[in-house]
Amino acid sequence: MNIHILFIDDDVDDYELFSDLSKEINPGIKVTQLQDGSRIEEILNSPPPDIIFLDYNMPKMDGLKCLRLIRANEAFDKTPVIMYSVYHDKAEEAFKNGANYFVVKQVSNAKTKKIIQSMLEKDWKDESIFNTFDIIYRKTL
């Protein structure tokens, strides 16, 4: 199954790890990176990706402003946006601006992979999922 993920994050190491783990889960996944939200206009004029993972803290344009631009574009109404950040205290603000999930970046590759897999397994075609919001924190084992 081919899935296109847009990963908006200024950290190249986070992108490479996320991309590698995603492709371990599903070799058909395509992960595109934007290193900051200021280039989001280019994406908003293209067909929407299947899922967007969006960091909160980025130079030039933060994740919330980027999220507002995404949600202001009707073509992206049914595109899930997962805020993916270390700033767990920004979750409520993310929800108010249209994020579907808030995932706190994990310190373990195995935990990160499980979270990516859980987001990919969601039935995003079920519109009721857009009426829910959840925060996935770091969990200790």
JOJOWO-V416558 format. One record per run of one state. SS is the DSSP state (2 for helix, 1 for strand, 0 for the rest). FROM is the first residue (numbers start at 1). TO is the last residue. Records with the same first field share a line. If there is no record, write none. Layout:
SS=FROM-TO, FROM-TO
This chain:
0=1-2, 9-11, 26-28, 35-36, 45-50, 55-62, 73-73, 77-79, 86-87, 97-100, 105-108, 122-126, 132-133, 137-141
1=3-8, 29-34, 51-54, 80-85, 101-104, 134-136
2=12-25, 37-44, 63-72, 74-76, 88-96, 109-121, 127-131
